[in-house]
Amino acid sequence: MGIQEAQVGPPNDFAKTYPTEDAKKAAWLTAISDVASKYPGTAEGLIAQYYRGAARAEKDNVAGAESDFKTVADSSSSVAPLAKIALVSLYIGEKKGVEAQALLQDLIKDPTPLVSKAQAQILQAQIDETTNPQAAKDALKSIDAAAADRTAVKRAIEQLNSQLAK
């Protein structure tokens, strides 16, 4: 956290600084990699590995990101569902729809406080939107009425229905 809060600029006596944004990002990546390596399988280590996966994905290191996300997704950690969603996004970008669908089906069957069933169903509909519009419509129709009343869910459903109507 100290690295993330550090400033970029010339050194000073009051706070940690980094000469460039790239130097700051490299220090942060080293720090989270150290935590992931020193504490594998722990909550802290898995959170660090999740963040490292996100950083790797941002730098187009797909293999590294996938490895990190898979490790976290396969754990019983509270961040496992977030890693599954990250993997879904990664797989969509890599045109691995079957893998993305399988993860979403797991999340639909076993939702969590971090990833609701409705969120997984909306992502499912977004994936199906261009390749299988009827499946997308069916996914939206299957969203529980109580969940569909929540503002964010309602907006997502309206937006997808609008796109599917085109």
C-alpha positions in Angstrom: 0.0 0.0 0.0 2.9 2.3 0.7 4.1 1.9 -2.8 0.7 2.7 -4.3 0.5 5.8 -2.1 4.0 7.0 -3.0 4.5 10.0 -5.2 6.3 10.2 -8.5 8.8 12.9 -8.6 12.1 14.0 -7.2 13.2 12.5 -3.9 12.2 14.4 -0.7 12.6 14.1 3.0 8.9 13.7 3.7 7.6 10.8 1.6 8.7 7.9 -0.5 9.0 8.8 -4.2 9.7 7.1 -7.4 11.4 8.8 -10.4 8.8 7.6 -12.9 5.5 5.9 -12.9 7.1 2.9 -14.5 9.6 2.6 -11.6 6.7 2.8 -9.2 4.7 0.1 -11.0 7.8 -2.2 -11.1 8.3 -1.7 -7.4 4.7 -2.6 -6.7 4.8 -5.7 -8.9 8.0 -6.8 -7.1 6.3 -6.3 -3.7 3.1 -8.2 -4.6 5.2 -11.0 -6.2 7.2 -11.2 -3.0 4.0 -11.6 -0.9 2.6 -14.2 -3.3 5.8 -16.1 -3.2 6.3 -15.9 0.6 2.7 -16.7 1.5 1.3 -19.1 -1.1 -2.2 -20.4 -0.4 -2.8 -17.9 2.3 -5.5 -15.2 2.0 -2.7 -12.5 1.7 -0.7 -14.5 -0.8 -3.8 -15.2 -3.0 -4.9 -11.6 -3.0 -1.3 -10.6 -4.0 -1.4 -13.2 -6.8 -4.8 -11.9 -8.0 -3.4 -8.4 -8.2 -0.2 -9.7 -9.9 -2.5 -11.4 -12.5 -4.3 -8.2 -13.1 -1.0 -6.4 -13.6 0.2 -9.0 -16.0 -3.0 -8.9 -18.0 -2.6 -5.1 -18.2 0.8 -5.7 -19.7 -0.6 -8.3 -22.2 1.2 -11.1 -20.4 -1.7 -13.5 -21.0 0.0 -16.7 -19.9 1.2 -15.1 -16.6 -2.2 -13.6 -15.9 -4.0 -16.8 -16.7 -1.6 -18.8 -14.4 -2.2 -16.3 -11.5 -5.9 -16.1 -12.0 -6.3 -19.9 -12.3 -4.4 -20.5 -9.0 -6.6 -18.0 -7.2 -9.8 -19.2 -8.9 -9.1 -22.8 -7.9 -8.6 -21.9 -4.3 -11.3 -21.6 -1.6 -10.3 -18.0 -1.0 -12.9 -15.2 -0.8 -11.3 -13.7 -3.9 -11.7 -16.8 -6.0 -14.9 -15.6 -7.6 -13.2 -12.3 -8.6 -10.4 -14.4 -10.2 -13.0 -16.4 -12.1 -14.5 -13.2 -13.5 -11.0 -12.0 -14.4 -10.4 -15.3 -16.2 -13.8 -14.9 -18.0 -12.6 -11.5 -19.3 -9.2 -12.9 -20.3 -10.8 -15.8 -22.1 -13.2 -13.6 -24.0 -10.2 -11.6 -25.2 -8.5 -14.8 -26.2 -11.6 -16.1 -28.0 -11.9 -19.0 -25.5 -15.6 -18.9 -25.2 -16.0 -22.5 -24.0 -13.7 -21.8 -21.0 -15.4 -18.5 -20.2 -18.8 -20.2 -20.4 -17.7 -23.0 -18.0 -16.6 -20.5 -15.4 -19.8 -18.5 -15.7 -21.9 -21.7 -15.2 -19.9 -22.4 -12.0 -20.7 -18.9 -10.8 -24.4 -19.1 -11.7 -24.7 -22.4 -9.8 -22.7 -21.2 -6.8 -22.9 -17.4 -6.5 -21.0 -15.6 -3.8 -21.3 -12.2 -2.0 -18.6 -10.9 -4.4 -20.1 -12.3 -7.6 -23.9 -12.6 -7.6 -25.9 -15.0 -9.8 -27.4 -12.1 -11.6 -23.9 -10.7 -12.4 -22.8 -14.0 -13.8 -26.0 -14.3 -15.9 -25.6 -10.8 -17.3 -22.0 -11.7 -18.3 -23.3 -14.9 -19.8 -25.8 -12.9 -21.9 -23.1 -10.4 -23.0 -21.0 -13.3 -24.3 -23.9 -14.8 -26.1 -25.1 -11.5 -27.5 -23.4 -11.7 -30.9 -23.1 -15.5 -31.3 -26.4 -16.7 -29.9 -28.9 -13.9 -29.3 -31.6 -16.3 -28.2 -29.4 -17.8 -25.5 -28.6 -14.2 -24.4 -32.3 -13.4 -24.2 -32.9 -16.6 -22.2 -30.1 -15.8 -19.8 -31.7 -12.4 -19.2 -35.1 -13.9 -18.7 -33.8 -16.4 -16.1 -32.6 -13.6 -13.8 -34.4 -13.8 -10.5 -37.2 -11.1 -10.2 -35.8 -9.8 -6.9 -32.3 -9.4 -8.4 -33.8 -7.8 -11.5 -35.3 -5.1 -9.4 -31.9 -3.8 -8.3 -31.0 -0.7 -10.1 -27.6 -1.9 -11.6 -29.1 -5.2 -12.7 -32.1 -3.5 -14.2 -29.9 -1.1 -16.2 -27.7 -3.9 -17.4 -30.7 -5.9 -18.5 -32.3 -2.9 -20.3 -29.0 -2.2 -22.1 -28.6 -5.7 -23.2 -32.2 -6.0 -24.3 -31.8 -2.8 -26.3 -28.7 -4.2 -28.0 -30.4 -7.5 -28.7 -33.4 -5.7 -30.3 -31.2 -4.2 -33.0 
